Amino acid sequence: MRMTMKELLYGALLTALALLIPLAFQGWLQVAIPPFSATLASHLPSMLAITISPWVAVLVGLGSSFGFFVTLGPIVAMRALTHALFGAIGARLYRRGLSLWQVLLITLPIHALAEAVVVMIFGFGLYQGLVIIGIGTALHHSADSAITLALYSSLRKAGVPLGVRGKSPVSGG
């Protein structure tokens, strides 16, 4: 599967944004309840990438992971790597015709459980993994979903054709 020039361009822009958010918002717009941390809008690039392609979603997730590795270390970076997972799954669902809000709702438990598993692999207990990280990630995913849906709607109204299903851009989604 090859990426189009448009997908590559959007992927590069969203990856740059995924890197910029943890770097620019470090200590600002962040909530930390160890081992949980959340940076407002950090899921936005991955969530927008869902509307472009699975490969773009993975690329953006990798960029997000690197940005968090630089600012918050390896455990948060591994949690951010789950953005590639839920992004790729979400992009496949989006290409099958689900709306963006449906995709974001379906990927919420995937994202929350994946992040919980990551911290448990690093030695955190069930309570910290499932309650602190799992529920915290679900709330963070929900907040960022609302921001993403508002931005996506605004971009569509402005005529920016982000959404790609199959091989052709669509105005719906």
Residue pairs with C-beta under 8 A, 6 or more apart in sequence:
1 55
3 11
3 53
3 55
3 56
6 164
7 52
7 53
7 55
7 56
7 164
10 49
10 52
10 56
10 162
11 49
11 52
11 53
11 55
11 56
11 59
11 60
14 45
14 46
14 48
14 49
14 52
14 56
14 60
14 63
15 45
15 59
15 60
15 62
15 63
16 63
17 44
17 45
18 42
18 45
18 46
18 60
18 61
18 63
18 64
18 67
18 83
19 63
19 64
19 66
19 67
20 67
21 39
21 41
21 42
21 44
21 45
21 64
21 67
22 39
22 42
22 64
22 67
22 68
22 70
22 71
22 72
22 80
23 67
23 70
23 71
25 39
25 40
25 41
25 42
26 71
26 72
29 39
29 40
29 41
30 37
30 38
30 39
30 40
31 37
31 38
32 38
33 132
33 136
35 75
35 119
35 122
35 124
35 128
35 132
35 133
36 132
36 133
36 136
36 137
37 72
37 76
38 136
38 137
38 140
40 143
40 144
40 147
41 144
41 147
42 64
42 68
42 80
42 144
43 83
43 140
43 141
43 144
43 145
43 148
44 144
44 147
44 148
44 151
45 60
45 63
45 64
46 57
46 60
46 61
46 64
46 83
46 84
46 86
46 87
47 87
47 90
47 100
47 104
47 144
47 145
47 148
48 148
48 151
48 152
48 162
49 56
49 57
49 59
49 60
49 61
49 87
49 91
50 57
50 87
50 90
50 91
50 94
50 100
50 103
50 104
50 107
51 91
51 94
51 100
51 152
51 162
51 163
51 164
51 173
52 91
52 162
52 163
52 164
53 91
53 95
53 164
54 87
54 88
54 91
54 92
54 95
56 91
57 84
57 87
57 88
57 90
57 91
58 84
58 87
58 88
60 83
60 84
60 87
61 80
61 81
61 82
61 83
61 84
61 85
61 87
61 88
62 81
62 84
64 80
64 81
64 83
64 84
65 77
65 78
65 80
65 81
65 83
65 84
66 77
67 80
68 76
68 77
68 79
68 80
69 76
69 77
69 80
75 118
75 119
75 122
78 118
78 121
78 122
79 115
79 118
79 119
79 133
79 137
81 118
82 111
82 114
82 115
82 118
83 111
85 110
85 111
85 114
86 107
86 110
86 111
86 114
87 107
89 107
89 110
90 103
90 104
90 106
90 107
93 102
93 103
93 106
93 107
94 100
94 103
94 163
94 165
94 173
95 164
95 165
95 166
97 165
98 106
99 172
99 173
100 148
100 149
100 152
100 163
100 173
101 145
101 149
104 141
104 145
104 148
104 149
105 145
107 141
108 138
108 141
108 142
108 145
109 138
111 137
111 138
111 141
112 133
112 134
112 135
112 137
112 138
112 141
113 134
115 133
115 134
115 137
116 129
116 130
116 133
116 134
116 137
117 129
118 133
119 128
119 129
119 133
120 126
120 128
120 129
124 133
152 162
152 173
155 162
156 162
156 163
156 171
156 173
161 169
161 170
161 171
163 169
163 170
163 171
163 172
163 173
164 170
165 173
